[in-house]
Amino acid sequence: MFTTVFPAPRLFAPGQGEPSLRWGVIGPGSIAGWFVSAMRTRTAQTVAAVSSRSLERAEEFAARHGIARAYGSTEQLLADPEIDVIYIAATQNEHVNLGLAAIAAGKHVLVEKPLAMTAAEAQTMVDAARAQGVLLMEAMWSRYQPKASVIRQLLADGVLGEIRHVHADHGQSLPAGHRLYRADLGGGALFDLGIYPVQLDSMVLGAPQSIHVTGAMTDSGVDAHATLVLGHGTAQSTLTTSMIARTPTTAVIAGSEACLALDGPFHVPADMVLTGNQFLGERHVWSDPTGVGLMDALCWEATALATYVGEQRLESPLHTHQETVSIIGTLEEALRQIRASA
């Protein structure tokens, strides 16, 4: 039923009984810097140590972010008994090996997206974490933002009616020397950028029943762009991604009763517009009421993980292991089709 009132977001705000965990960071790059800054200023979590293959790089990162200990190897960090959870921000080709090592060390693990480059590898990590009794979570930060909570409630309340379409895109114009052009680092548009439209589609409609993809490869052997048409019974989704052109990076969830448009970039804090299905009908705008913008919004996933650890969960109920593996499987199949047509 169409409404003019948005539900209040259910927030992963600090100080609601979640434990204050001691975090260790692997891979002190730009995303790790944003994540650590967000944790320090907006959560009750503690970043206690950082590791890199370069001790000098780890020490520089530690000094910049007020971190007590810096290590020149992953093994030293994982052997630290005062670390509860490991955040892996290394390049994508290293996610599986580092994740399995952290799990074997008995640490909870947050892995930057994608969790792995194949569904089989992701399932291996899931099985290892369950056997070890530790929480494993992909750092799909969009799932824990206030906006995602509002979307889930609108869907659950039937405000949009029966979902007919999801349209979403994420495109960036990346220079030739960018890491995503390197196949040895797990590069390509799909797994780094395209994962955002695919995860939104999955949150709304679940796993696709059919996958049809067109796209192209770069001369360096990674996918440059892709268009995915996903079948969900009576619903159809069109998702696009590119690393050779900047696109609006917006999204639309269209239903039989109403349409929800997510301003760009749709995967970060930004406005949403709810409209009825009448042409030029009334528009209702939702804006994030928390004031937490851009990369500071990484704080929500950190508090979410701590909350789940406190609840003795082994996975995120908002982004389950099964769904995480399924999303990677969709991306894997999309890449297979692009390679086959190249």
N, C-alpha and C positions, 0 to 999 in steps of 0.2 A: 504494500500500500504506500503510495507516494506521500511524503511528509515534507514539511518545510523546516523541521527541526532536526539537526544532526545529533546523534548520540554522543555522550561525553567519552573521550578516549580512556581506555584502561591503561594506566601508565606503569612502566617499570621504573618508578621513582625510587631513589635511595632511601634508606632508613625505614623500610617496611618489614624488617625482620630477616633480611637476607644476610648471610655471613659475609664478613670482610675477608675476601680471599687474597692470598699472596700470589701475584702473577709473575711469570717469566716470559720474556719476549724473545722469539727467534726471528731474525731478519729485520734489522733496524733501518728500514727504508721509510719512504714518505707516508705510506698508509699506517705503518706502526707508529710513526710520530703523531699523526692525527688521533689514532686510537688512544695512545697513552695520554695525550693532552686532554682528551675528552674524559677519560677515566679519572685523571687527577683532579679535574675541576668540577665534575658533575656526578661522581659516584662515591661510594664508601669503600672502593676497592684499592689495593695497594700494588703498585708495580715494584717488585723487589729486585729483579735482575734482568739482564739482557745478554744475549749471546750473538756472536757473529764469527765467521771464519777469520775475520780480521779483528784482533783484540783492540787495535787502535780505533777501529770504527765503532766497536761496542762501547769503548770507554768514552768516545765523543758523544754518542747517543745518551749514555748514562749521565754524563755531566750536563747535557742540555736539558734533560728531563728530570733531574733530581733522583736518579735511580742509584741505589746503594752499591750494587755489585755488577761488574761487567766480566763476561767470560769470553775467551777466544775459541771456544768449541761448544757444540751442542751437548756433548757428553758431560762436560762440567756443569752446565745448567741443569740437565736432567738428573744429575747426582746430588743436586742441592736439596737437602731435606726440608728446607724452609720455603719451598715452592709448592703451591697447591694446584695451580692451573697453568698450562702453557698456551700462549697465543702464537700461532705460526703465521708469519707474514712474509715468508720466503717466496721465491718464484714458484709458479704452479707445478713445475716438473718435480719439485722437492716435497710437495705436500704429503704424499703417501708415505715415503720413507721417514720423514720427520714425525708425522702423525703416529705411525706405528711405534717409533722409538719412544715418543712421549707416553703413549698408552702403556707400553711395556714397563716404563718407569713408574707406573701407578699414578700418573698425573691426569687431571681433567684436561680436555683439549678443546680449544677454539681454533678452527682452521679457516684462514681466509678463503673466500670462494675462488674457484670451485674446490670442493672438498677433494676431488680427484679428477683425473682426466678420462676415466672410464667408469661405467657402472660397476664392473667387477672389482676394480680397485676400491671404489667407495664401499662396496659391501664387505670387502676384506677388513677395512678399517672399522666398520660398524660391528662386525663379528668380534674383532679383537677387543674393542672397547667394552662390549657386553660381557665377554669372558673375564675381563680384568675388573669389571665393576666400576668403571669410570664414565663420566659424562663426555660424550663427543658431540660437537655442534659445529655446523658450518656457519661462518660469520656472514650470514645473509641479513645485514643490518636493517634492510628495509622492512623485514617482517616484524620488528620490535618497535618501530617508530609509532607515534600516536596516530598518524594517518592510516596505517595498516589496521590498527584496532577499530577505527571508525568504519573502514571498508568492510571488515569482517562482520561488524554489527549490522550494517546496512544490508548485507547479503543475508545474514541469518534472519533478519526481521522481514525479509521479502520486499523491501522498499523498491528495488529495481525490477521486481517480478521475476519471470523466468529469464535467465541470462541467454542472450542470443548471439552476442559477439564480444570478443575482446580484441582490441587493437592496441599494440604497443610497439615502440621503437626505441632503440638506443644506438646512436651513431656518433662517433668522434673522428675528427681528422687528425690522425697521428703521424708524426714525421717518420721518415724511412728508418731512422736509427732506433726507434722505440723498441722496447723489449718484446712487444706483441708481434713483431715481424720475425722473431726468432723461434723456429720450431723446436730447438733444443731446450728452450725455456717454457715450453707449453703455450706458445703464443697463438694468436688468432682472435678474430672478433667474437666468435660464438661463446667460448667458455669464459671470457672476461667481461664482455659487454652484453652479449645476447642472453646471458644467464638471467639478467634482470627482467626483460620481457617474458621469458619462459617461466620464471618463478612466479610472476604476477598471474599469468594464465593458469598456472598450477594451483595457486591459492584460490582462484575464483572457480575454476572448472574441474580441477583434478587432472589426472593423467590423460593424455590424448588417446583416442582410439585409432587415429590415423595421422601420419606425418608425411607431408609433401614439401620438399625444399628445393629452392633454386639459389644459386650463389656462384662465387668465383674464388679462385685461389690467387695468392700473390706469387711472384717469382721466387720468393724465399720459402715457399712450401707451406704457408698457413692460409686459413680462410680469410678473405678480405671483407666479404659482405655476404649476407644471407637473408632470404625471405622464407619464413616458415608458415605454412597453412596447416593448422591443426584441427582435426575433426573431433568433436565431442558430442556425438549423437545429433541432437537438434541444434547445437551451437557450433559455430566455427570461429576460429581465431586466426588473425593475421599478425605475425610478429616479424619485425625486421631489425637487423643490426648491421653496423658497418664500422670499419676502422679507417676508411679512406674518405669519409665525408661526414661533416657535422650535420646532425638531424635534430628536429625539435625535441626528441626524447620525451615524448608525451604518451599518454595512454588513455583509453576509453573503455569503459565497461558498459555495454548497452543491453538493456533488458526490455521485457514486454511492457513494463510500466514506467520506466525512467532510465535516464542515462547519466553516468558519473564520468566526468572528464577530469583527468589528473594533469595539472600543469607541469611543464618541464623545468628541470629534469624530474620525472615522475618518481624516481627511486630515492630522492632526498626530500627533506621537508619543503613542501610547496603547497599551494592552494589546490582545492578541488571544487568543481562546479557540478551541482546536481540540477538536472532539468527534467521536466515532464516530457512526454513524447509528442506534445503538440508543437507544430512548427512555430518558431519564435516564441516559445512558451516561457514561463517564469524561470529565473535562474537563482539558485541559492548557493552562496560561496562559503566554503569551509576553509578557515585558516588555522594553522597550528597555534593553540592557545598557550603553549609552554614557553615560547621564546627561544627554544633550543634549535638552532639553525645549522645548516650545512654539516661540516664534519663533526661538530660537537654532538650530532645525533648518533654517533657511534656509541655514546654512553649507554643508550637503551639496551643494546645487546649484551653489554658487560654486566649490567645489573640483572638482566634476564638470566644469564648463565649462573650468576651467584644465587639467584632465587631458586633455580632448578637444582643446584647442588644442595642447597639447604633443604629442599623437598626430597632429596635422595633420588632424583630422577637420573636416568641415563641418556635421555634425549630431550629435545625441545618439543613440547606438545604443539607449538605453533609452526614447526618446521621439522617434522619427524624424520627419522632415519629413512623410512620407506619412501617418503616424498623426496628427500634429498637424493637418494639413489635414482628415483624415477626421473627427476629433472636432468640429472647427468646423463641418463640413458637417452632422453629426448635430444639433448645436445650432441651426444655421440652419434645417434642415427642421422641427425642433420648434417654433421660433418662427413659421415660416410657417403651420403647422397651427393654432396658437393664434390667430394673427391672422385666419386664414380663418374660424374658428368664432366670432369675437367679434361 
